[in-house]
Amino acid sequence: MSIKEYRTAIEARGGLLVVRDTPGVAFGDRVRIENHAGQIRNGQVIRAADEEVLILVFEGTDDLDLENTWVRFLDEPVEIALSPEILGRELNGLGEPRDGRPPVLSGLRRPVGGSAINPAARTYPREFIQTGVSTIDGLNSLVRGQKLPIFSGSGLPHNRLAAQIVRQARLVDENSSFSIVFAAMGVSYADAKFFRDEFANSGVLRNVVMFVNLADDPPVERLTLPRAALTAAEYLAYDLDHHVLVVLTDMTNYAEALREVATAKGDVPARKGYPGYLYSDLAELYERCGRIHDRRGSITMMPVVSMPSDDITHPIPDLTGYITEGQIVLSRELHNRGIYPPVHISPSLSRLMKDGIGKDDTREDHPRVAAQLYSLYARAQETRNLASIIGADELSERDQRFLEFADAFDAQFVTQGEHEERSIIDTLDLAWRLMARFPREQLTRLHETDLARHLPHDD
């Protein structure tokens, strides 16, 4: 640790501090900043040169008297303390307690930037994860090691859905639950209290480590918080062999903080003012999840992305879709009809679903049931559009059946209680009951053996 302090700060703007005449300072170094009142702030070097360095101040630069500000470069990266005792704790973006309890005491400290994973050491994501939510388990299945974001909009119940997944997620072939790393960025106090109470009341809090940055906390801390959370996830997964589910909410708040800092730095803006490196920055976070050869533990990620103006082509969901393996899209139209969870089936997708379902994972008929449901629902949506033009009374008997199926599908399969957990067998059996309203010759995606074994028969 450096014993030399500098009083050469020349500018403070937007959470950034410029210090001149500091030779030998490296990019990424941790910084200790003391103001005229003796208050300590933390920072990190984000641009280094012999003439001057640029420091990201996590607590912000408000009320800094530059002439009476002391800066010490610690010659070490930003690190957090790690031990099994982090489970059940609530921390900030620097790994410091927010729950009023003592700091995490451990001799093990790791940089929040993480360690690069050799691509050759990665193994393909497999093994079905049961979330207990039919629209995910049945039609957009999550597998261990996958990145599956939730695309939502302002006012939609993505927080309730995320909390439900945290409570219910498990591997069907193991008597083990997930350790949860929950990172909340720029959330309201009410939302933070909702998550805290949900985890405590359901009994999963002992398996959860929460990293929280509130809306009125310094925005620049949001840039470090998901990295600290993922460092904790890597420790739990690869050191302690836990199955880890990481929930990041809300990545839009993270990107807004990144844009704010990039603008203050003078970076050239790209789409909608976000920096051109937004894609690589998001990829740096998302690609820290996965599975590694010869390690029992794994990291599965479900980031929440709120879409400004419900625009799925906005840079944040757009770039997230390129990096991740699918998306769960929430629908405002379904939400306005009182349907929970309002999962929009048509644009939702899990690209790794095929690798986690079937005979040895869920049930032999699962892939064909999902394909048949998608086919029937797509035709039912076309029928709904037709009915809105010519009226439901003018539809043929065949089309009337599709219209009835669409209503039943939304009311029984999509609609689910917030505390209702359905096993994958329950979900598949429900799908068969819905499909039973069609003649066998219309169920073209199913095998005869499927029909004989699972299709309900009238007594």
VOPAGU-2260 file (C-alpha; in pm, 1 decimal, decimal comma):
REM VOPAGU-2260
SITE   aa  ch    i         X         Y         Z
SITE  MET   A    0       0,0       0,0       0,0
SITE  SER   A    1     131,1     343,1     -91,3
SITE  ILE   A    2     222,3     569,5     197,8
SITE  LYS   A    3     228,9     876,9     -23,6
SITE  GLU   A    4     -74,7    1100,9     -45,4
SITE  TYR   A    5    -140,5    1359,7    -312,4
SITE  ARG   A    6    -318,9    1693,5    -287,9
SITE  THR   A    7    -315,0    1756,3    -661,1
SITE  ALA   A    8    -683,0    1706,9    -745,9
SITE  ILE   A    9    -776,2    1962,9   -1009,9
SITE  GLU   A   10   -1130,8    1874,1   -1115,7
SITE  ALA   A   11   -1441,0    1686,1    -993,8
SITE  ARG   A   12   -1735,8    1613,4   -1220,1
SITE  GLY   A   13   -2011,3    1352,5   -1229,6
SITE  GLY   A   14   -1851,0    1115,8    -980,4
SITE  LEU   A   15   -1508,4    1150,5   -1144,8
SITE  LEU   A   16   -1196,6    1306,2    -990,2
SITE  VAL   A   17    -896,9    1426,6   -1191,9
SITE  VAL   A   18    -557,9    1419,8   -1015,9
SITE  ARG   A   19    -234,9    1543,5   -1179,2
SITE  ASP   A   20     132,8    1460,9   -1128,6
SITE  THR   A   21      92,1    1101,7   -1007,2
SITE  PRO   A   22     349,5     891,0   -1193,8
SITE  GLY   A   23     344,2     511,6   -1168,8
SITE  VAL   A   24     -29,8     476,0   -1109,7
SITE  ALA   A   25    -190,4     178,7   -1289,2
SITE  PHE   A   26    -532,9     137,2   -1445,3
SITE  GLY   A   27    -772,2     -36,7   -1203,6
SITE  ASP   A   28    -584,6      64,4    -887,0
SITE  ARG   A   29    -797,0     117,1    -580,4
SITE  VAL   A   30    -795,1     469,0    -437,1
SITE  ARG   A   31    -859,8     611,1     -90,0
SITE  ILE   A   32    -987,3     969,9     -84,3
SITE  GLU   A   33   -1009,8    1182,8     230,6
SITE  ASN   A   34   -1187,2    1517,4     230,3
SITE  HIS   A   35   -1134,9    1821,8     450,6
SITE  ALA   A   36   -1372,1    1681,2     715,8
SITE  GLY   A   37   -1182,1    1352,4     745,4
SITE  GLN   A   38   -1450,6    1151,4     561,3
SITE  ILE   A   39   -1318,6     858,1     358,0
SITE  ARG   A   40   -1436,3     774,9       6,7
SITE  ASN   A   41   -1336,5     489,3    -220,9
SITE  GLY   A   42   -1237,4     505,6    -583,5
SITE  GLN   A   43   -1078,6     325,2    -873,7
SITE  VAL   A   44    -845,7     449,1   -1147,1
SITE  ILE   A   45   -1022,8     428,2   -1482,9
SITE  ARG   A   46    -769,9     622,2   -1691,3
SITE  ALA   A   47    -399,2     650,5   -1615,9
SITE  ALA   A   48    -121,3     868,7   -1757,9
SITE  ASP   A   49     190,8    1030,0   -1613,7
SITE  GLU   A   50      37,8    1376,9   -1640,1
SITE  GLU   A   51    -297,4    1299,4   -1476,1
SITE  VAL   A   52    -525,0    1014,6   -1375,8
SITE  LEU   A   53    -903,1     983,8   -1377,7
SITE  ILE   A   54   -1063,8     828,7   -1068,9
SITE  LEU   A   55   -1415,9     688,0   -1041,2
SITE  VAL   A   56   -1536,7     784,3    -690,6
SITE  PHE   A   57   -1796,7     533,9    -572,7
SITE  GLU   A   58   -1954,8     763,6    -315,5
SITE  GLY   A   59   -1963,4    1054,5    -560,8
SITE  THR   A   60   -1772,2    1382,7    -562,1
SITE  ASP   A   61   -2031,9    1608,8    -399,2
SITE  ASP   A   62   -1894,0    1856,1    -140,6
SITE  LEU   A   63   -1530,0    1778,2    -220,8
SITE  ASP   A   64   -1299,0    2074,1    -151,2
SITE  LEU   A   65   -1026,9    2003,0    -406,0
SITE  GLU   A   66    -762,7    2208,5    -227,8
SITE  ASN   A   67    -818,0    2004,4      88,9
SITE  THR   A   68    -864,5    1658,8     -62,4
SITE  TRP   A   69    -600,2    1391,8      -4,1
SITE  VAL   A   70    -571,3    1103,4    -250,3
SITE  ARG   A   71    -382,0     782,0    -177,0
SITE  PHE   A   72    -327,6     514,7    -444,6
SITE  LEU   A   73    -330,6     173,1    -278,5
SITE  ASP   A   74    -153,9     -20,8    -556,1
SITE  GLU   A   75    -418,7    -296,1    -545,8
SITE  PRO   A   76    -744,6    -365,4    -731,9
SITE  VAL   A   77   -1090,9    -322,9    -581,7
SITE  GLU   A   78   -1152,9    -642,8    -382,6
SITE  ILE   A   79   -1421,4    -794,7    -161,5
SITE  ALA   A   80   -1386,7   -1035,3     130,6
SITE  LEU   A   81   -1525,4   -1384,3      70,1
SITE  SER   A   82   -1629,2   -1661,7     306,6
SITE  PRO   A   83   -1929,1   -1896,9     347,2
SITE  GLU   A   84   -2072,1   -1636,8     587,8
SITE  ILE   A   85   -2164,0   -1404,3     300,2
SITE  LEU   A   86   -2484,4   -1609,8     258,8
SITE  GLY   A   87   -2765,3   -1437,3     443,6
SITE  ARG   A   88   -2593,7   -1097,4     420,8
SITE  GLU   A   89   -2686,0    -770,7     250,6
SITE  LEU   A   90   -2390,3    -579,0     107,5
SITE  ASN   A   91   -2323,3    -275,8    -108,8
SITE  GLY   A   92   -2124,2    -255,9    -431,7
SITE  LEU   A   93   -1794,4    -266,1    -242,5
SITE  GLY   A   94   -1887,8    -569,3     -32,9
SITE  GLU   A   95   -1951,7    -357,0     277,2
SITE  PRO   A   96   -2247,6    -439,1     506,6
SITE  ARG   A   97   -2587,0    -276,5     454,6
SITE  ASP   A   98   -2763,2    -491,8     714,3
SITE  GLY   A   99   -2616,7    -333,6    1027,4
SITE  ARG   A  100   -2403,6    -640,0    1102,2
SITE  PRO   A  101   -2022,0    -652,9    1125,0
SITE  PRO   A  102   -1811,8    -666,8     808,0
SITE  VAL   A  103   -1733,8   -1002,6     650,1
SITE  LEU   A  104   -1409,3   -1116,7     812,8
SITE  SER   A  105   -1194,3   -1335,5     592,8
SITE  GLY   A  106    -836,7   -1366,8     480,0
SITE  LEU   A  107    -963,7   -1442,6     130,8
SITE  ARG   A  108   -1010,7   -1134,0     -84,8
SITE  ARG   A  109   -1059,5   -1130,2    -460,9
SITE  PRO   A  110   -1076,8    -854,9    -723,7
SITE  VAL   A  111   -1429,1    -769,6    -835,9
SITE  GLY   A  112   -1308,9    -786,6   -1196,3
SITE  GLY   A  113   -1288,3   -1164,6   -1166,9
SITE  SER   A  114   -1047,3   -1399,0   -1339,6
SITE  ALA   A  115   -1063,6   -1481,1   -1707,4
SITE  ILE   A  116   -1203,6   -1829,8   -1778,4
SITE  ASN   A  117   -1023,4   -2030,5   -2042,7
SITE  PRO   A  118   -1288,2   -2097,5   -2310,6
SITE  ALA   A  119   -1151,1   -2450,7   -2347,5
SITE  ALA   A  120   -1234,2   -2512,5   -1980,0
SITE  ARG   A  121   -1601,8   -2432,6   -2028,3
SITE  THR   A  122   -1854,8   -2710,9   -2063,9
SITE  TYR   A  123   -2187,5   -2688,0   -2244,8
SITE  PRO   A  124   -2486,2   -2579,5   -2031,1
SITE  ARG   A  125   -2718,4   -2871,7   -1962,9
SITE  GLU   A  126   -2955,1   -3008,2   -1695,2
SITE  PHE   A  127   -3305,1   -2873,6   -1658,7
SITE  ILE   A  128   -3374,0   -2620,1   -1383,9
SITE  GLN   A  129   -3729,6   -2623,7   -1252,6
SITE  THR   A  130   -3853,5   -2273,8   -1172,1
SITE  GLY   A  131   -4207,3   -2386,8   -1091,0
SITE  VAL   A  132   -4343,1   -2140,7   -1352,6
SITE  SER   A  133   -4523,9   -2320,0   -1638,0
SITE  THR   A  134   -4449,7   -2065,2   -1911,1
SITE  ILE   A  135   -4078,0   -2099,9   -1839,8
SITE  ASP   A  136   -4050,8   -2470,4   -1756,6
SITE  GLY   A  137   -4283,6   -2591,4   -2029,5
SITE  LEU   A  138   -4201,7   -2363,4   -2321,3
SITE  ASN   A  139   -3880,4   -2169,7   -2243,0
SITE  SER   A  140   -3688,0   -2408,8   -2021,0
SITE  LEU   A  141   -3388,7   -2286,6   -1823,3
SITE  VAL   A  142   -3077,8   -2507,9   -1802,2
SITE  ARG   A  143   -2783,4   -2502,9   -1564,4
SITE  GLY   A  144   -2516,8   -2258,3   -1680,0
SITE  GLN   A  145   -2750,1   -2059,8   -1907,6
SITE  LYS   A  146   -2799,7   -1682,9   -1936,7
SITE  LEU   A  147   -3175,6   -1621,2   -1972,9
SITE  PRO   A  148   -3282,8   -1255,9   -1929,0
SITE  ILE   A  149   -3629,1   -1124,7   -1843,3
SITE  PHE   A  150   -3734,4    -839,9   -2074,6
SITE  SER   A  151   -3992,3    -621,4   -1905,7
SITE  GLY   A  152   -4140,7    -272,7   -1906,2
SITE  SER   A  153   -4209,6      -3,7   -1652,9
SITE  GLY   A  154   -4482,2    -111,5   -1411,8
SITE  LEU   A  155   -4476,0    -479,6   -1510,6
SITE  PRO   A  156   -4428,6    -739,3   -1232,8
SITE  HIS   A  157   -4073,4    -846,3   -1317,0
SITE  ASN   A  158   -3968,6    -808,2    -953,0
SITE  ARG   A  159   -4245,6   -1043,2    -839,0
SITE  LEU   A  160   -4150,4   -1297,5   -1104,7
SITE  ALA   A  161   -3779,6   -1274,2   -1016,1
SITE  ALA   A  162   -3859,6   -1327,8    -647,4
SITE  GLN   A  163   -4080,6   -1626,9    -732,7
SITE  ILE   A  164   -3801,6   -1785,9    -938,5
SITE  VAL   A  165   -3553,5   -1729,6    -655,1
SITE  ARG   A  166   -3789,5   -1903,3    -409,9
SITE  GLN   A  167   -3865,2   -2201,5    -633,2
SITE  ALA   A  168   -3560,8   -2274,5    -853,2
SITE  ARG   A  169   -3409,5   -2621,2    -812,6
SITE  LEU   A  170   -3263,4   -2912,7   -1005,6
SITE  VAL   A  171   -3519,2   -3189,8   -1044,1
SITE  ASP   A  172   -3269,6   -3474,6   -1014,2
SITE  GLU   A  173   -3095,0   -3351,6    -700,2
SITE  ASN   A  174   -3205,6   -3281,3    -346,7
SITE  SER   A  175   -3023,9   -2950,9    -351,9
SITE  SER   A  176   -3138,6   -2592,8    -377,2
SITE  PHE   A  177   -2959,2   -2303,9    -537,8
SITE  SER   A  178   -2747,6   -2051,4    -360,4
SITE  ILE   A  179   -2873,3   -1716,0    -480,6
SITE  VAL   A  180   -2668,9   -1406,5    -558,1
SITE  PHE   A  181   -2912,5   -1119,2    -591,6
SITE  ALA   A  182   -2784,6    -785,9    -723,8
SITE  ALA   A  183   -3021,7    -487,3    -722,1
SITE  MET   A  184   -2906,0    -167,8    -893,5
SITE  GLY   A  185   -3085,9     163,1    -861,4
SITE  VAL   A  186   -3398,4      10,7    -705,7
SITE  SER   A  187   -3640,2     195,8    -482,2
SITE  TYR   A  188   -3645,7     142,8    -107,8
SITE  ALA   A  189   -3986,5     -26,8    -144,9
SITE  ASP   A  190   -3848,8    -274,3    -400,6
SITE  ALA   A  191   -3545,2    -352,5    -185,0
SITE  LYS   A  192   -3773,4    -412,0     115,1
SITE  PHE   A  193   -4000,2    -633,4     -99,7
SITE  PHE   A  194   -3711,5    -861,1    -195,8
SITE  ARG   A  195   -3573,1    -867,7     157,3
SITE  ASP   A  196   -3911,6    -959,9     304,9
SITE  GLU   A  197   -3987,8   -1218,2      33,4
SITE  PHE   A  198   -3660,3   -1400,4      90,9
SITE  ALA   A  199   -3693,3   -1386,8     469,5
SITE  ASN   A  200   -4057,7   -1499,9     481,3
SITE  SER   A  201   -4001,4   -1789,1     240,1
SITE  GLY   A  202   -3700,3   -1918,4     432,3
SITE  VAL   A  203   -3452,1   -1885,4     143,0
SITE  LEU   A  204   -3268,7   -1585,0     288,5
SITE  ARG   A  205   -3005,3   -1810,3     445,1
SITE  ASN   A  206   -2909,7   -1917,4      90,9
SITE  VAL   A  207   -2909,6   -1562,9     -51,4
SITE  VAL   A  208   -2642,0   -1295,5     -59,0
SITE  MET   A  209   -2787,4    -958,3    -155,9
SITE  PHE   A  210   -2595,3    -671,5    -314,6
SITE  VAL   A  211   -2809,7    -357,9    -307,4
SITE  ASN   A  212   -2772,7      -9,0    -451,3
SITE  LEU   A  213   -3076,7     212,1    -395,4
SITE  ALA   A  214   -3203,7     476,9    -635,8
SITE  ASP   A  215   -3069,9     755,9    -412,6
SITE  ASP   A  216   -2729,6     591,0    -365,4
SITE  PRO   A  217   -2438,4     711,2    -580,9
SITE  PRO   A  218   -2499,1     595,3    -941,8
SITE  VAL   A  219   -2132,6     516,1   -1002,3
SITE  GLU   A  220   -2147,8     240,9    -737,3
SITE  ARG   A  221   -2377,5      54,5    -979,0
SITE  LEU   A  222   -2080,8      -8,6   -1206,4
SITE  THR   A  223   -1902,5    -207,8    -936,2
SITE  LEU   A  224   -2202,4    -379,8    -777,2
SITE  PRO   A  225   -2271,1    -650,1   -1042,3
SITE  ARG   A  226   -1898,5    -726,5   -1058,1
SITE  ALA   A  227   -1884,9    -771,4    -681,4
SITE  ALA   A  228   -2194,4    -993,0    -699,7
SITE  LEU   A  229   -2043,5   -1210,6    -972,6
SITE  THR   A  230   -1718,7   -1242,1    -777,0
SITE  ALA   A  231   -1923,6   -1377,5    -485,6
SITE  ALA   A  232   -2104,6   -1613,4    -727,0
SITE  GLU   A  233   -1774,0   -1746,0    -864,1
SITE  TYR   A  234   -1652,4   -1813,4    -510,2
SITE  LEU   A  235   -1970,5   -2001,8    -416,2
SITE  ALA   A  236   -1974,1   -2201,1    -741,7
SITE  TYR   A  237   -1610,7   -2285,5    -804,0
SITE  ASP   A  238   -1468,6   -2286,4    -449,5
SITE  LEU   A  239   -1764,4   -2425,9    -255,5
SITE  ASP   A  240   -1926,5   -2631,6    -537,6
SITE  HIS   A  241   -2266,3   -2464,4    -505,3
SITE  HIS   A  242   -2522,7   -2434,1    -780,9
SITE  VAL   A  243   -2560,6   -2056,1    -802,7
SITE  LEU   A  244   -2845,0   -1856,7    -956,4
SITE  VAL   A  245   -2754,5   -1492,7   -1019,2
SITE  VAL   A  246   -3036,8   -1239,8   -1057,8
SITE  LEU   A  247   -2933,3    -892,1   -1175,3
SITE  THR   A  248   -3199,4    -621,5   -1161,0
SITE  ASP   A  249   -3217,2    -383,3   -1332,1
SITE  MET   A  250   -2953,7    -388,1   -1607,4
SITE  THR   A  251   -3107,7     -75,2   -1757,6
SITE  ASN   A  252   -3014,7     117,6   -1440,9
SITE  TYR   A  253   -2660,8     -19,6   -1475,5
SITE  ALA   A  254   -2640,1      94,5   -1838,7
SITE  GLU   A  255   -2772,5     438,8   -1746,7
SITE  ALA   A  256   -2493,6     474,8   -1488,5
SITE  LEU   A  257   -2241,2     360,7   -1749,0
SITE  ARG   A  258   -2370,3     625,7   -1991,2
SITE  GLU   A  259   -2348,6     892,4   -1721,9
SITE  VAL   A  260   -1986,0     811,5   -1644,7
SITE  ALA   A  261   -1895,6     778,1   -2014,1
SITE  THR   A  262   -2040,7    1124,0   -2083,5
SITE  ALA   A  263   -1844,7    1274,2   -1793,3
SITE  LYS   A  264   -1527,3    1109,8   -1927,3
SITE  GLY   A  265   -1587,0    1258,1   -2269,8
SITE  ASP   A  266   -1628,3     923,9   -2449,9
SITE  VAL   A  267   -1781,4     941,8   -2796,0
SITE  PRO   A  268   -2151,1     844,7   -2768,5
SITE  ALA   A  269   -2315,0     582,4   -2990,2
SITE  ARG   A  270   -2680,8     470,1   -3006,3
SITE  LYS   A  271   -2905,7     681,7   -2782,0
SITE  GLY   A  272   -2600,6     830,4   -2611,9
SITE  TYR   A  273   -2466,0     502,2   -2473,2
SITE  PRO   A  274   -2091,6     446,0   -2519,6
SITE  GLY   A  275   -1974,9     235,7   -2811,0
SITE  TYR   A  276   -1832,2     -19,6   -2568,4
SITE  LEU   A  277   -2173,6     -96,9   -2412,0
SITE  TYR   A  278   -2179,5    -436,3   -2586,7
SITE  SER   A  279   -1836,5    -543,7   -2458,3
SITE  ASP   A  280   -1914,5    -410,5   -2111,5
SITE  LEU   A  281   -2236,7    -613,8   -2089,3
SITE  ALA   A  282   -2060,3    -920,0   -2232,9
SITE  GLU   A  283   -1791,1    -887,5   -1965,8
SITE  LEU   A  284   -2065,5    -935,2   -1704,7
SITE  TYR   A  285   -2284,7   -1193,6   -1875,7
SITE  GLU   A  286   -1998,5   -1420,0   -1979,3
SITE  ARG   A  287   -1890,6   -1471,2   -1619,1
SITE  CYS   A  288   -2165,4   -1730,0   -1582,1
SITE  GLY   A  289   -2150,4   -2089,5   -1700,2
SITE  ARG   A  290   -2001,9   -2427,3   -1615,1
SITE  ILE   A  291   -1638,9   -2541,1   -1599,7
SITE  HIS   A  292   -1495,5   -2887,4   -1657,9
SITE  ASP   A  293   -1432,1   -3090,7   -1341,6
SITE  ARG   A  294   -1623,7   -2843,0   -1123,1
SITE  ARG   A  295   -1951,4   -2950,6    -966,7
SITE  GLY   A  296   -2069,3   -2594,9    -912,1
SITE  SER   A  297   -2216,6   -2370,4   -1179,2
SITE  ILE   A  298   -2347,5   -2018,1   -1234,6
SITE  THR   A  299   -2684,1   -1962,5   -1400,8
SITE  MET   A  300   -2790,6   -1604,5   -1470,3
SITE  MET   A  301   -3127,6   -1431,4   -1507,6
SITE  PRO   A  302   -3073,4   -1057,9   -1563,0
SITE  VAL   A  303   -3377,8    -830,3   -1561,9
SITE  VAL   A  304   -3383,6    -570,8   -1839,7
SITE  SER   A  305   -3655,3    -306,0   -1837,2
SITE  MET   A  306   -3724,5    -181,3   -2189,6
SITE  PRO   A  307   -3772,3     196,9   -2214,0
SITE  SER   A  308   -4110,8     262,7   -2378,5
SITE  ASP   A  309   -4151,8    -118,0   -2407,9
SITE  ASP   A  310   -3908,2    -102,9   -2702,5
SITE  ILE   A  311   -3739,3    -441,3   -2747,8
SITE  THR   A  312   -3506,1    -283,9   -3009,6
SITE  HIS   A  313   -3364,9     -40,4   -2750,9
SITE  PRO   A  314   -2983,1     -83,0   -2725,8
SITE  ILE   A  315   -2988,7    -251,4   -2384,3
SITE  PRO   A  316   -3232,0    -540,0   -2458,5
SITE  ASP   A  317   -3103,2    -553,8   -2816,4
SITE  LEU   A  318   -2740,6    -608,2   -2714,7
SITE  THR   A  319   -2841,3    -833,6   -2425,8
SITE  GLY   A  320   -3022,3   -1057,6   -2673,3
SITE  TYR   A  321   -2704,3   -1097,4   -2878,3
SITE  ILE   A  322   -2500,8   -1209,3   -2576,1
SITE  THR   A  323   -2748,6   -1429,8   -2391,3
SITE  GLU   A  324   -2927,3   -1752,5   -2487,3
SITE  GLY   A  325   -3284,9   -1635,7   -2523,3
SITE  GLN   A  326   -3528,2   -1412,8   -2336,3
SITE  ILE   A  327   -3848,2   -1419,0   -2131,6
SITE  VAL   A  328   -4063,7   -1128,6   -2255,0
SITE  LEU   A  329   -4337,3    -980,8   -2036,0
SITE  SER   A  330   -4649,8    -841,8   -2202,7
SITE  ARG   A  331   -4826,8    -521,7   -2101,4
SITE  GLU   A  332   -5144,1    -640,3   -2275,4
SITE  LEU   A  333   -5154,5    -959,0   -2063,4
SITE  HIS   A  334   -5076,3    -758,3   -1750,5
SITE  ASN   A  335   -5364,5    -518,9   -1823,2
SITE  ARG   A  336   -5592,4    -823,0   -1845,6
SITE  GLY   A  337   -5491,4    -924,2   -1492,7
SITE  ILE   A  338   -5279,5   -1221,7   -1598,7
SITE  TYR   A  339   -4978,2   -1311,8   -1383,8
SITE  PRO   A  340   -4708,9   -1382,4   -1483,0
SITE  PRO   A  341   -4772,9   -1190,7   -1806,4
SITE  VAL   A  342   -4523,8   -1392,3   -2013,7
SITE  HIS   A  343   -4563,9   -1323,8   -2385,8
SITE  ILE   A  344   -4518,2   -1666,9   -2539,7
SITE  SER   A  345   -4454,7   -1567,0   -2902,3
SITE  PRO   A  346   -4132,9   -1358,8   -2863,2
SITE  SER   A  347   -4002,8   -1556,2   -2563,2
SITE  LEU   A  348   -3731,0   -1808,1   -2637,2
SITE  SER   A  349   -3478,5   -2037,6   -2469,7
SITE  ARG   A  350   -3206,7   -2133,9   -2716,3
SITE  LEU   A  351   -3069,2   -2405,4   -2487,9
SITE  MET   A  352   -3406,1   -2561,6   -2402,8
SITE  LYS   A  353   -3348,2   -2861,7   -2630,7
SITE  ASP   A  354   -3037,8   -2957,9   -2432,0
SITE  GLY   A  355   -3215,9   -2976,1   -2096,3
SITE  ILE   A  356   -3546,0   -3151,6   -2167,4
SITE  GLY   A  357   -3660,2   -3492,3   -2282,0
SITE  LYS   A  358   -3642,6   -3849,9   -2161,4
SITE  ASP   A  359   -3349,0   -3824,8   -1921,3
SITE  ASP   A  360   -3419,7   -3471,7   -1796,0
SITE  THR   A  361   -3791,0   -3394,7   -1775,0
SITE  ARG   A  362   -4021,4   -3634,6   -1960,5
SITE  GLU   A  363   -3994,3   -3804,7   -2298,6
SITE  ASP   A  364   -4286,7   -3613,3   -2451,8
SITE  HIS   A  365   -4171,6   -3267,0   -2338,0
SITE  PRO   A  366   -4004,2   -3151,0   -2665,0
SITE  ARG   A  367   -4303,6   -3251,7   -2875,1
SITE  VAL   A  368   -4557,1   -3109,5   -2628,2
SITE  ALA   A  369   -4377,0   -2772,1   -2638,3
SITE  ALA   A  370   -4369,0   -2773,1   -3019,2
SITE  GLN   A  371   -4739,4   -2863,6   -3038,3
SITE  LEU   A  372   -4838,7   -2595,3   -2787,1
SITE  TYR   A  373   -4645,7   -2328,9   -2979,6
SITE  SER   A  374   -4811,6   -2441,0   -3303,7
SITE  LEU   A  375   -5162,8   -2434,6   -3158,4
SITE  TYR   A  376   -5111,6   -2102,0   -2982,4
SITE  ALA   A  377   -4971,9   -1937,3   -3296,6
SITE  ARG   A  378   -5280,5   -2047,4   -3491,3
SITE  ALA   A  379   -5502,4   -1934,1   -3204,1
SITE  GLN   A  380   -5346,1   -1586,6   -3212,5
SITE  GLU   A  381   -5418,1   -1563,5   -3585,1
SITE  THR   A  382   -5777,8   -1660,1   -3509,4
SITE  ARG   A  383   -5799,8   -1388,4   -3243,1
SITE  ASN   A  384   -5685,0   -1131,1   -3498,6
SITE  LEU   A  385   -5942,6   -1256,6   -3746,1
SITE  ALA   A  386   -6218,8   -1242,3   -3484,2
SITE  SER   A  387   -6129,2    -880,5   -3405,4
SITE  ILE   A  388   -6200,4    -797,5   -3771,5
SITE  ILE   A  389   -6506,8   -1004,1   -3863,2
SITE  GLY   A  390   -6641,7   -1087,5   -3517,8
SITE  ALA   A  391   -6627,5   -1414,9   -3323,4
SITE  ASP   A  392   -6978,0   -1516,9   -3438,9
SITE  GLU   A  393   -6860,4   -1534,8   -3800,0
SITE  LEU   A  394   -6582,9   -1786,1   -3728,0
SITE  SER   A  395   -6605,1   -2147,3   -3841,4
SITE  GLU   A  396   -6644,8   -2423,1   -3585,1
SITE  ARG   A  397   -6276,3   -2510,2   -3628,2
SITE  ASP   A  398   -6172,8   -2150,0   -3565,2
SITE  GLN   A  399   -6408,4   -2127,3   -3267,5
SITE  ARG   A  400   -6217,7   -2415,8   -3112,6
SITE  PHE   A  401   -5887,4   -2228,5   -3154,1
SITE  LEU   A  402   -6038,8   -1918,1   -3000,0
SITE  GLU   A  403   -6157,2   -2117,0   -2698,8
SITE  PHE   A  404   -5812,4   -2276,2   -2672,5
SITE  ALA   A  405   -5642,7   -1933,6   -2665,7
SITE  ASP   A  406   -5863,7   -1816,9   -2379,1
SITE  ALA   A  407   -5812,9   -2141,8   -2187,0
SITE  PHE   A  408   -5437,3   -2132,1   -2246,7
SITE  ASP   A  409   -5409,1   -1780,0   -2103,3
SITE  ALA   A  410   -5641,6   -1856,2   -1812,3
SITE  GLN   A  411   -5496,1   -2193,8   -1710,1
SITE  PHE   A  412   -5142,3   -2234,7   -1844,5
SITE  VAL   A  413   -5006,7   -1877,7   -1841,6
SITE  THR   A  414   -5198,8   -1761,9   -1534,6
SITE  GLN   A  415   -5041,9   -1888,5   -1215,3
SITE  GLY   A  416   -5041,1   -1782,6    -852,8
SITE  GLU   A  417   -4744,4   -1584,9    -727,1
SITE  HIS   A  418   -4685,8   -1851,3    -461,6
SITE  GLU   A  419   -4802,4   -2145,0    -674,8
SITE  GLU   A  420   -4522,3   -2385,8    -761,9
SITE  ARG   A  421   -4591,0   -2633,7   -1041,9
SITE  SER   A  422   -4362,9   -2927,8   -1106,3
SITE  ILE   A  423   -4266,7   -2998,8   -1465,8
SITE  ILE   A  424   -4496,5   -3303,4   -1458,9
SITE  ASP   A  425   -4785,7   -3080,7   -1348,4
SITE  THR   A  426   -4705,7   -2840,7   -1631,5
SITE  LEU   A  427   -4694,6   -3113,6   -1897,1
SITE  ASP   A  428   -5016,5   -3275,6   -1771,5
SITE  LEU   A  429   -5186,7   -2934,6   -1785,5
SITE  ALA   A  430   -5066,7   -2892,7   -2144,4
SITE  TRP   A  431   -5219,5   -3229,4   -2237,7
SITE  ARG   A  432   -5555,1   -3130,3   -2085,9
SITE  LEU   A  433   -5556,5   -2815,1   -2297,3
SITE  MET   A  434   -5464,7   -3002,4   -2615,3
SITE  ALA   A  435   -5734,5   -3263,7   -2554,1
SITE  ARG   A  436   -5996,8   -3021,6   -2690,8
SITE  PHE   A  437   -5858,6   -3081,9   -3044,0
SITE  PRO   A  438   -5912,4   -3392,3   -3260,9
SITE  ARG   A  439   -5614,7   -3628,2   -3269,6
SITE  GLU   A  440   -5552,2   -3553,6   -3639,4
SITE  GLN   A  441   -5477,0   -3190,0   -3555,6
SITE  LEU   A  442   -5204,2   -3282,4   -3303,9
SITE  THR   A  443   -4947,3   -3335,0   -3577,2
SITE  ARG   A  444   -4636,6   -3264,7   -3366,2
SITE  LEU   A  445   -4702,9   -3555,4   -3129,9
SITE  HIS   A  446   -4621,7   -3924,6   -3169,1
SITE  GLU   A  447   -4888,2   -4194,2   -3155,5
SITE  THR   A  448   -4721,2   -4331,5   -2844,6
SITE  ASP   A  449   -4754,5   -3985,2   -2683,8
SITE  LEU   A  450   -5123,2   -3971,5   -2766,5
SITE  ALA   A  451   -5188,3   -4321,4   -2638,5
SITE  ARG   A  452   -5002,1   -4261,2   -2313,5
SITE  HIS   A  453   -5090,1   -3903,3   -2218,4
SITE  LEU   A  454   -5398,7   -3780,7   -2404,5
SITE  PRO   A  455   -5691,2   -3765,5   -2157,4
SITE  HIS   A  456   -5987,2   -3986,0   -2250,4
SITE  ASP   A  457   -6351,0   -3919,9   -2174,6
SITE  ASP   A  458   -6502,0   -4180,3   -1946,5
